[in-house]
Amino acid sequence: VASQKTTPEIIVFLDGDYSDYPEELTKIIEPIINQDMDMVIGARDKKLRESGSMTVPQIFGNWLATSLMKLFFGAKFTDLGPFRAIKYKKLLELNMQDKTYGWTVEMQLKAIKKRFSYTEVPVRYKKRIGVSKVSGTIKGAIFAGVKILSWIFKYSFA
């Protein structure tokens, strides 16, 4: 087993359901490279979203979560978009725990708490392939909402 002698500088996340545009990766990492940002969120801009690519519960939940993050933490996020980039060393500092619905909000909340620099860049978003375990079912939408809100309230009163 070969050991890895070098580590990456930037880690990029995107959904594997064909909803993100991988060719926009350069837009996502550009603020890290040129402005020394710690983290960049690909914001699924309404003008760039394919009609029907986000469900009403997704749009509302996203708005609610980012509004609460603004209220409690002064965050400037408009999206919990999964297409994102972060400096590798900063990602390790976050000590991420959530392996399900709450990972996006956990990352953003921990970055705020650690005073990481961040920005958003508008990205396109299209209808996914297949049915989402999260937004495609009532159960998934409820679990995701509860998980996201629990992370926000956990950090609000910590």
Summary of the structure (lengths in Angstrom):
residues: 158
radius of gyration: 15.5
end to end distance: 41.6
largest distance: 48.4
contacts: 451
relative contact order: 0.23
helix: 44%
strand: 17%
